[in-house]
Amino acid sequence: MPTTPAREPQQDRSRATRQRLLEASVQAMADLGWSGTTVAVVAERAGVSRGAAQHHFPTREDLVTGLIEYMTEVRATEIETAVAGLRSGPRRTEQVLVVLVGLYRGPLFRAALHVWTAAAVDTSLRAQVRPLEAALGRTAHGMAVELLRVDEQTPGARETVQATLDLARGLGLGELLHDDTARRARVLRQWAATLDTVLPPTS
């Protein structure tokens, strides 16, 4: 009898298990931080056995690698969804900034922040995280260029886009401890006006 049909449901179950583990790892890292996020904890939160979790992620370092890659994929999907809802008009730049600030909010950002903090004092983890973080940074930069419709050949344009992402990250950090909604809105409105002045759009 052919074996392919039997394998496909098993592969589907394996992908579904991995997905649950990654989703659980984001929440665990956001809630418990680096020291509290173990493969066993993630397995329990995902509702799978520890053995099944270790099949996908034998060590916590493997889990973190998968976590960062997963966060990149989720962010890209979120941005695509947000882009579809953007409207042209005089306040489009401000809408884009709201989307970019969204990169640095919520459980995904809190989880990433815990990983970065741990990597800052753990040499081996830092070596593992840096290439993935660099890839995430390039993805965010490319998204910002596309959303802002920037011509990076314009002198200073690349640095201005990066400053925009740095601003978004700072606003995200500022929101971790208290509600910063009103101040953030004023800052974004002013920065949008600045961008509209200094960044000529692509033709």
N, C-alpha and C positions, 0 to 999 in steps of 0.2 A: 504493500500500500504506500502511496506517496506520503512523505513526511512533512512537506511544506505547510499544508493546512494546519497540522498539529503544532508546528513551531510558531506560526503567526500569533495565535492567541497567547502563547507563552511570552513572546516578545512584547506583545501589547501590555501584558501584565507587568513585565519587567520595566517597561517605559513608564507605566502608571506608578509603579512603586518608587522609581527614581524621582519622578515629579513630586510625589507626596513628600519624599525625604528632603528635596530641595526647598519646597514651600515651608516645611517644618523647620528647616535650618535657618531660614530667614527670620521667622518669628522667634525661634530660640535665641539666635544671636542678638536680635533687637531687644528681647526681654531680659536675657540672662548674661549677655556679654560673652567675651571669649572664654573665660574660665568655666562658665556654666554650660557652654555648648559642647557637649561630647556626642559621639556617635550613638551612645546608649540613650541619651536624653532625646536626641532627634528621632531615633527609632520609636521611642515611646510616644512622642508627640505625633508622629506620622501614623501610628497604629500598625507598625510592622515589627517583626522580630528583629532582635539585635543581629542575628546571623544574616538576615536578608539585607539589613542596612550595611553590614560590613562587606557583603558581596559587592555592593555598588561603591562603597567608600570604606576601604580597609582601615584608614587612619583619619584622624581629625584634619590633618593637612590635606588629604585627598578631598575631604568634605568641603574645606574652605576653598580649594581650587574650583570645585564644582559650583560652590555658592557664588563666587565672583563671576564665573562664566554665565551662570543663570541670571544674575542681576543685570548683566549687560544685555542679555536677550530680552528680559522683561522691560527694561528701560527703552530699548529700541521699539518694542511693540507699543508701549505707552505713548512714546513720541509720535509714532505713525498715526495712532488714534487721535491724538491731540491735533496733529497737523490737519487732519481731515476736517476738524471743526473750526479751524482758523478762518476768519473772514478778512477780506481786503477792506481797507479804509484807513482813516487817519490814526486809529488806535491799534493797528495791527501789531506794531512793534511792542507795545505794552502787553498785548495778548501773548506774544512770543516769549517775553520775559517771564510771564507767569508760568508758562510751560517749562522753561528752563529751570526756574526755581523749584518746580516740582520734582526735578531730578534729585534734589537734596532735601527731601522731606519724606516722612513716613517710615515704615519698618525697614524698607530696603536701605535707606540712607543710614538709619541707626545701626543696622547690622554691619554695613560697610565701615562705619566709624569705629566700631569695636574691633574689627579686623585690622584697620590701619593703626589703631593705638597699640594693639598687641604686636604688630609687625615692627613698630618703632623701637621696641626693646628686645626683639627676638630676631637675631641675624638670619637664621635659616628660614624663618617664616617670611622675613622681608625679601629675601632672595626669591622666594616662591611667589610672593604677592606682587612685587614691583612690575614684572612684565604684564601681568593681567591688569593691574591698575593703569599702566601706560596705555594698554589697548582700550580700556574703558574711557580714559581721558581723550584719546583720539576720536573715539566714537562720539563722545559728547561734543567735542569741538566741531566735528564734521556736521553734526546735527544743528549746532548753533549757526554755522555758516549758511547751511541750507535754509533754515527757518528765517534768518535775518536777511536772506538774499544779498549776501555780501560778496563783493569782488575782492578776493584776498590779494590781488595784484596791487591794490591801492596801498600806498605807504601807510603803515600803522594799523591797517585793518585787522591783520591777524592778532596783533597785540590787544587791540580793542575788544575783539571777540573773546580772547582769553581773559581779559579783565572782567568781561561780562559774566563768564563762568565762575571766576573767583568771587565776584559779588554775589552770585546766586548761592554759592557754597557758604559764604559768610552769613547770608540771610537764613539759610537752613540751619546753621549752627546756632544762630541767635534765637531760633524758635524752639530749640530743644528744651529749654527750661521755663519758658513762659510764652504766652500768646503774643506774637509780634505782628499781628495782622495789619493793624492801622499804620504803623510805621513802615512796614514792608510795602504797602500799597503806595505810600507817598514816595518812597525811594525808587520804586520801579517806574512810577510815572515820570519822575525827573530823569531817570537814566534813559528811558525810552525817548524822551525829547532830545537828550544828548546824542543818542545813537542816530536818530533821524537827521541830525545836523552833521555829524562827523563821518558817517558811513554811507556813502552813495551806494544805492542798490545796483545790482547787476542789471544789465540791459535785457 
